Amino acid sequence: MVLIMIFGFLLTPDRRITEKLLGDRLRGGRIRCPACDWQPQPHDRWCCAPGCGEVWNTFETRGTCPGCLKHWTHTACHRCDTWSPHEAWYEETD
């Protein structure tokens, strides 16, 4: 039972990450595809494949799968299907 609690804790998306992403958007930053400028929404999902098959919003965890903790260094755009470095999706604007 304790082991499940520990894993449950480790696999829960970090609320600080979600709050930071929301804060960035409010301060003028944005998340967008570097190739076509498509902006993902909170309801958009990616699948850890190949991997564990978990489905989640990759930007809530900054590219880390909550199912197996695999860190995805590249993210596919749902609009143009281009794979770009995950960190390149985060744009700071003034």
C-alpha positions as CSV (number, residue, x, y, z in Angstrom):
1,M,0.0,0.0,0.0
2,V,2.8,2.4,0.8
3,L,4.6,1.6,-2.5
4,I,1.4,2.6,-4.4
5,M,1.2,5.8,-2.5
6,I,4.9,6.6,-3.3
7,F,4.4,5.9,-7.0
8,G,1.1,7.7,-7.0
9,F,2.9,10.8,-5.6
10,L,5.8,10.5,-8.1
11,L,3.4,10.1,-11.1
12,T,1.2,13.1,-10.2
13,P,1.9,16.1,-12.4
14,D,3.7,18.8,-10.5
15,R,1.2,21.6,-9.8
16,R,4.1,24.1,-9.8
17,I,4.8,23.2,-13.4
18,T,1.2,23.7,-14.4
19,E,1.0,27.0,-12.5
20,K,4.2,28.2,-14.1
21,L,2.9,27.5,-17.6
22,L,-0.3,29.3,-16.8
23,G,1.6,32.1,-15.3
24,D,3.8,32.4,-18.4
25,R,0.7,32.6,-20.6
26,L,-0.7,35.4,-18.4
27,R,2.6,37.3,-18.5
28,G,2.7,37.2,-22.3
29,G,4.6,34.0,-22.9
30,R,3.1,31.3,-24.9
31,I,3.4,27.7,-26.0
32,R,3.4,27.2,-29.7
33,C,4.7,24.9,-32.5
34,P,8.0,26.3,-33.7
35,A,7.2,25.2,-37.3
36,C,3.6,26.4,-37.7
37,D,2.7,28.5,-34.6
38,W,-0.2,26.2,-33.6
39,Q,-0.9,26.7,-29.9
40,P,-2.0,23.6,-27.9
41,Q,-4.8,23.9,-25.4
42,P,-5.2,22.2,-22.0
43,H,-7.5,19.6,-23.5
44,D,-4.9,18.5,-26.2
45,R,-3.2,15.1,-25.5
46,W,-0.1,13.2,-26.6
47,C,0.6,9.5,-26.3
48,C,3.8,8.0,-24.8
49,A,4.6,5.8,-27.8
50,P,6.9,4.1,-28.1
51,G,6.7,3.8,-24.4
52,C,4.0,3.0,-21.8
53,G,1.0,4.3,-23.8
54,E,0.1,7.0,-21.3
55,V,-2.1,9.8,-22.7
56,W,-1.6,13.3,-21.2
57,N,-0.9,16.9,-22.1
58,T,2.9,17.0,-22.5
59,F,3.1,20.7,-21.6
60,E,1.7,20.0,-18.1
61,T,4.8,18.1,-17.3
62,R,7.3,19.8,-19.6
63,G,7.7,16.7,-21.7
64,T,7.9,14.0,-19.0
65,C,5.4,11.1,-19.3
66,P,3.5,10.7,-16.0
67,G,3.1,7.0,-16.6
68,C,6.7,5.9,-17.0
69,L,8.7,9.2,-16.4
70,K,10.3,9.0,-19.9
71,H,11.4,12.5,-20.8
72,W,10.5,13.4,-24.4
73,T,13.0,15.8,-25.9
74,H,11.0,16.3,-29.0
75,T,7.2,17.0,-29.4
76,A,5.0,16.4,-32.4
77,C,2.6,19.1,-33.6
78,H,-1.0,18.1,-33.9
79,R,-1.5,20.5,-36.8
80,C,1.6,20.1,-39.0
81,D,3.0,16.8,-37.7
82,T,6.4,18.3,-37.4
83,W,8.6,17.0,-34.5
84,S,10.4,19.9,-32.8
85,P,12.6,20.1,-29.7
86,H,10.2,20.3,-26.7
87,E,11.9,23.3,-25.2
88,A,11.6,25.2,-28.5
89,W,7.8,25.3,-28.0
90,Y,8.1,27.7,-25.1
91,E,8.2,31.3,-26.2
92,E,8.8,34.3,-24.0
93,T,7.3,37.5,-25.3
94,D,7.7,41.0,-24.0
